[in-house]
């Protein structure tokens, strides 16, 4: 293939962390640092091309092969799933999914079906299915912490970093669901057609991530 390897980065914090990693490897990321409104950017000395996208779109672009690789959070991978290889836990963006309720509430008490609000209905459904527990799930797009406060839900499943937002709203974590962090994913066809290039890149990433 004549075109550079194309890697999709999740806009925002993961983008900044990944650019830092690329620079640590030795790539010139000037074009990304000075991107303006451009969304496709060259990394001239690395035979790389960076595409900036929202997290869900990173998975879509990699799965459909318009990008060879992508960096995206494990939360998005678990929620969307899809057909691609998940090769490296890059480590940054570390946090967790957790079940939280109002302080003092008895979520696991009684026999009534509980209602859970979340931005991640698929992850939430699988979590409670693994417990053999039937729950009603309500999908929320904004501040999910509001749902228990407005008595829309008995609890929430959400990403927790410091827990400060929960505490300030009178909520507490009652159970961790799973840890999450940034992952490097690779298109299945690209892995076959450009195996050596991708393996070389993966090796550089693994040598330069903070253990």
N, C-alpha and C positions, 0 to 999 in steps of 0.2 A: 504494500500500500504506500502511496506517495504522501498522503496527508499525515500530519503529526498525530500521535496518540492524543485522544481527546478525553479530558477528565472533567466531570461536572462537580462543582463545589456548592455546598449549601450556603446561601447568602447569610451574612451576619457573622456571628461568633465563630462558627465552624470554618467559614471562609478565611477569617483572619488567622485562626490557628493553623489551618492547612497551608496558607501562604508562608507563615513562619516556618513550618516544617520544610517546605520546598526550598526556602532560602537556606535553611540549615544544611540541607542536602548539597546545596551549591548552585541552585537554579537562579537565574536572573528574573525576578518577579516585578520589575519596574513597571511593566505595562499593566499589571494587575493593581499595583499600589496607586497608579495614576489613571485608573480606568475611566473616570468620568461616568458617562451613562452607557458605556459599551458593555456588552454581555458576553462576547466571545473575544478572548485575549490570548496573544501568543506568549509562550515562554521560549524565546528564540534559541537559547543554547541547550535546550533539553529535548528537542523534538516533541514538545508538548503544546497543547492548546487547551486553555481553561474556559469552561462554560459556567457562568454564574446562574443559579436557579434556586427556586424554592425547594424545600426538602422533598416533598412528594414528587416533584417534577424530576429531581435527580434520579430517583428510582425509575420513573417512566423512561427517561432518556437512555439510561443504561440498559434497561430490560429490552428496549426496542432497537438498541445497537447504534443510535446516533451519537452516543458517547461510549467510549470503550470502558471507562472506569468512572467511579463516583465516590465522593466522601459524604456520608450521611449518618445521622444518628440511629442507633439501634432501635429507638422508639418508633421511628418512621418505618424501618425495615419490618418490625414486628407487626405494626398496624396494617401496612399495605401488602406485605409479603411479595411474591413475585419470583420470576425465574432469572437468577443471576448467581454468581459465586460471591460469597462473603469471605474475603481472604485475610484481612488484618484488623485486629482491634487496635486502633491508633491510640486510644487511651484518653485523649482530651474530650472535653464536653461531658465529663463524668458526673452522673447523678443517678437517680433511681425512680422507678415507679413505686408509688405507695398508696395504700388505702387509708383515707383520713376521714374522721367524723368530728362532730361537735364534741368538745371535752366532756367526759363523763357519760356519754351515751353508750348504750349497750347494743352495739351493732349486731353481735352474734347471739343476742338473747331473743327469746320468744320464737314463735313458729310462723309469723307473718313473713311474706315475701318482701325483702328489702329493695329499695330503689337506690340506684347508684348513678350519679352524674359523672360524665367524663368526655374528654375530647377524643378518647381512644376506645371506641366501643368494642372493636375486635379483640384487643388485648384484655379488656375488662371481662368480656364474655368468656374467653379461654381461661382466665384466672379463676373465675367462680365455677366454671365447669370442672376444673381440676379438683375443686373441693366438693364436687357433687352438690353444689348449691344453686338454687334457682333464684335469679334476681331480675328486676326490671331495670333496663339501662336507658338512660336519657342522654342523648348527645348534646353537648354544650360547646359553642364555638368560642366564647369569651372567657371571662373569669369564672372558672368552675367552682371556686370557693363560695360563690354566692348561693349555690343550690341548697346546701344544708341550712344556711342562714335564712333563706326564704321558705324553708321547709318543703322545697321541691324534691329533695332527696335525703336519704338517711346517711349517705356517705359519698365520697368522691374517690376516683382513681385518677391520679395525676402525676406529673413529673415533679419531684421534690429535689431541690438543691440544698439550700440552707434550712428550709422550714420556717423562715421568718414570716412569709406571707400567711402561712397557715396559723401561726401563733397570733399574729396581729388580728386575725379574724375569728379567734376563738376555736380553732380546729386543732386536732392533734393526729399524728400518724399512729395508727393502731396495728398496721402490718405492712412490711415491705413486700412488694410484688416481685421486682427483679431489678438488678443494676443495669444501667445503660451508659453507652459512650459512643464516640464516633467510630465508624467502620469504613474500610475501603472495600467497595464492591466492584465486580468486573463482569462485563457482558460475556455470556457463554460462548458466543461465536468468536468474539475478539480473543478470548483466551486460547482458542485453537489456532486462529489465523495469525495472531501476533504474540504468540506465547513467549518467545525469547525477550521481546521488548518489555512485555508486561512483567515477566519474572525479574528482569533486571531492575525495573522500577520498584517492584515490591521489595526486593532485597535492599535497595537504598532506603526505602521507607522504614523497614524493620530495623536497619542499622542506626537510624536517627531518631526514632521515637523515644520518649522518656519512659524508661522501664519502671 
